């Protein structure tokens, strides 16, 4: 079981973990993570977390694109407010990811915490 002392971390129904912005930032500072922004390219281009790769959840190629990612490394996903990343977690699980982390409240919450 994952334990993060001093961080808010809760498992979701799809076996991913939902992290508050501070915990999410601490975890993505590791070099061996894959950070995925599941918003549209238009949203991504208006601002995103440094190092994030954009894979649009609404794209017809979403499943294929996430299937090409390396399953050895944890996956960190976020969207605008948390809804799309929550929905997409099941897709990441279906293609073979075991370590899936979501940003609680999405990019809006990240920006509210001034973590850029």
VENTA-V346122 format. One record per run of one state. SS is the DSSP state (h for helix, s for strand, l for the rest). FROM is the first residue (numbers start at 1). TO is the last residue. If there is no record, write none. Layout:
BEGIN
ss->SS from->FROM to->TO
ss->SS from->FROM to->TO
END
This chain:
BEGIN
ss->l from->1 to->8
ss->s from->9 to->11
ss->l from->12 to->16
ss->s from->17 to->19
ss->l from->20 to->20
ss->h from->21 to->28
ss->l from->29 to->32
ss->s from->33 to->37
ss->l from->38 to->40
ss->h from->41 to->45
ss->l from->46 to->52
ss->s from->53 to->54
ss->l from->55 to->61
ss->h from->62 to->67
ss->l from->68 to->73
ss->s from->74 to->78
ss->l from->79 to->82
ss->h from->83 to->94
ss->l from->95 to->99
ss->s from->100 to->103
ss->l from->104 to->105
ss->h from->106 to->112
ss->l from->113 to->116
END
